[in-house]
Each structure stands twice: as C-alpha cells, then as structure tokens.
Amino acid sequence: MCAARQIPSFDLKRNYARVEDEIREAVERVLSSQCFIMGAEVSEFEREAGAYLEAPHAVAVASGTDALLLALMAAGVGPGDEVITTPFTFFATAGCIDRLGARPVFVDVSPETYNMSMEGTLRAITPRTRAVIPVHIFGQLCCLEEIAPELSRRGIALIEDCAQSFGAHRLYGGRIMRSGAWGRLGCFSFFPTKNLGAYGDAGMVTCRDHSDAERISRLRTHGAASAYVHEETGINSRLDALQAAILRVRLRHVETWIEERREASRRYSLMLAERALLGLAAPPAEEKHGRHTYHQYVVRARDRDRLQRFMSERGIVTRVYYPLALHLQPCFSSAGYKKGDMPVAEMLTDEVLALPMFPEITADEQEFVVSAISDFYSGPGASDHP
Ligand SMILES: Cc1ncc(COP(=O)(O)O)c(C=O)c1O
C-alpha cells in the first residue's frame, strides 16, 4: 500500500531551496578559482567556524570519523591503551579507537539523557586509560564539568565527540560553554544531515592548544611539516574547497536552523503531552542549563518496531538510532562484553525511535506524525502491548 502523504525523516531539498542562490555563488567562486583542495576557502571556514564555536583553534578535515581518528592520534593513543566511551553512539566513535590498536572501554548511559554516565566514567578509569570520548548524543551536551577537572589532573585526554552537537552549549560557572570547549579536543562531523551539513563528507577538530592544532594539521596531510617532508606518518584528510565554501554559506544560517529545530521539538513535546502519549512515547530529559540542538528528536516508544511499521504504512519515515549497542558489535566480540553488560544502552536500542526532524518541518506535518502515534496506541491490539 502506498500512503498518500509522505513525511521524510529529514528533507535536504527543502533546506537547499532556502540557500540555493548563495550556494551556487559559492560553488561558482571555487570553480572560477580552480583551487579544489584546502586553500583560502578552507582556512576562512576554519576561522569562521572556530569563531562561532569560540574555539582557540579549528582544523578542518575530511569527515567526522577522521576528526576522531586524528584527535586520538594527536593524544598519542595506541596499542595497549584504553579509551573510555559510550556504547550508545554511531560506530565511528569506537571504531577509531579500535583502528589505532587501543581498547574501547564502554560505560553505560543515563536513562534520562542517553548520554554516558559521568560517575561510571570515573569508575572505569585504570592506569591504562589514555583518553575519554563522551558523545553529546542527539545534540545535548554531557555534564562534562563532573569529569573534566579529574581527567585533566590525571593527564587523561578528554576528546568530545561533537558530531551531533554543533551549536549546543551549557551554562557553567556563569559562562556559556560550547560543544567542543570542555576538553582538549572537539570532533565535529558535517555529514549532510547534521545540523551544519556539507554537501558531501567533511569534519573538523577544535583544540585549545596551538601544539595540538599544529600536529593535527600535519597529520591530516600525511604528517608533512612542509611540502614532501614527513615528520611522521599521517593520513590524507584534507577538506575540499567546494565543501568549505558550501559550509561557509550554511554556517551563516545555522543559528536560525538550530532555533527552528528547537521550536519543532517543543511542538512535538507539546503535542505528545496534549494527547497523553508521554507514558508511551517520551523524549529524553532536556537539561535546564543548556541548549539542546535537536539533531534528532527521539522517543522511547513502547512496542517500537510495530509502531515504526504502522507509521511507515502512513508514509512517515522514522529511524532507529541505534539498533545495536557498540559493546555487542561482532567486531568487538574479543573484548568479552556480553548482553546485559550495558542494560540502559541495550534497553534504548530496543525502544528508541527518531521522529522526522528538520528545520523546515511544519506543525501540520508534526500533527500528522503525532496523530499516527496516537492512533497506533489507541487502535486494536494496543492492549497487547507489554
Ligand atoms: C556520534 C557520531 N560520531 C562520529 C560520526 C562520524 O562522522 P562522519 O560520518 O562525518 O564520518 C557521526 C556521524 O555520522 C556521529 O553521529
């Protein structure tokens, strides 16, 4: 059956229509220059994005995955080291640790925010711990004030995975602390569907220290300090000038888009509350002293898989982030984790459902989404739900 109405989980075309003229002009500028790799567009983007994030240094790279890999390399992570992270994230977070021969050590997440437990993180530290990678999941920052001073005292690198949290912040000590500003290194992804998305792969590392910025700049060009002189072995993670030019345009609008996402999230929460659905499909808690950027609006839904199928039959696309916790991924089986080790993350993988979320989603579309949820729970068979 083909539903008459279609509501996508994100809609890049609608977003493009709002900036098309500016993007075409930026692309034309790069084509006219015929400078495609790094160059002025990339350094201007680094300057502008760094200023937005209030980061002392910003180094643009080819993807969010590379940002993590390069940050870990700069922190000296290698074989025999342990890196603490969350099991409830995209694979890249732990994949990069494993790729460097280090061991990902997983710490379960909070059932309120789905972010990694800060107490659990402190408990998981051993003499082998070289770094900690908290992930600001779905656009809400972890409470890093609870661990940052202790990590710094012990010489453990705090590397924030900010792939989903561009523009998020938390108030701390009377100051606005932005995503990426809490640790030694902040890793951003500009994958097209992110809050600040490129039109291809792109990423960035922010850092406090000039020496880290210099090292990462070197590592992203095969470790070359100057042309064809390699101080160490790096990787090829240069950013395309086209992506940088596109990102510079989109950066000018990102505040508006974040506020639109926040507005849409408020509407969802209100609509779910008005229909008394929060006991069946509720979002994680939003912390008071911060700005959640709603990269995703996720609910924990009872009978999630059937709900997802029901919504799909009505033309509503929803997504499951993430269906398998990382400690249970086949490639990490040698680490010895088993089902039951991370009960909260495992429960979330069974229950979370990301509703359609993008800056341009209309209240009418959201009504349609929430009505479908309501119909599902009040329809025949609803009483069978556990
Ligand atoms: C939490 C998290 N970490 C890392 C990444 C990797 O970023 P990229 O896809 O740009 O390599 C992503 C993005 O998909 C992500 O969501």
The ligand as a Gaussian input file, in Angstrom:
#p B3LYP/6-31G(d) Opt

LIG

0 1
 C       28.270000      10.455000      17.135000
 C       28.980000      10.408000      15.814000
 N       30.314000      10.245000      15.796000
 C       31.002000      10.211000      14.641000
 C       30.368000      10.352000      13.428000
 C       31.168000      10.214000      12.175000
 O       31.088000      11.339000      11.351000
 P       31.225000      11.193000       9.756000
 O       30.028000      10.486000       9.257000
 O       31.293000      12.629000       9.304000
 O       32.491000      10.471000       9.484000
 C       28.987000      10.537000      13.404000
 C       28.258000      10.742000      12.147000
 O       27.673000      10.175000      11.451000
 C       28.263000      10.552000      14.623000
 O       26.937000      10.705000      14.655000

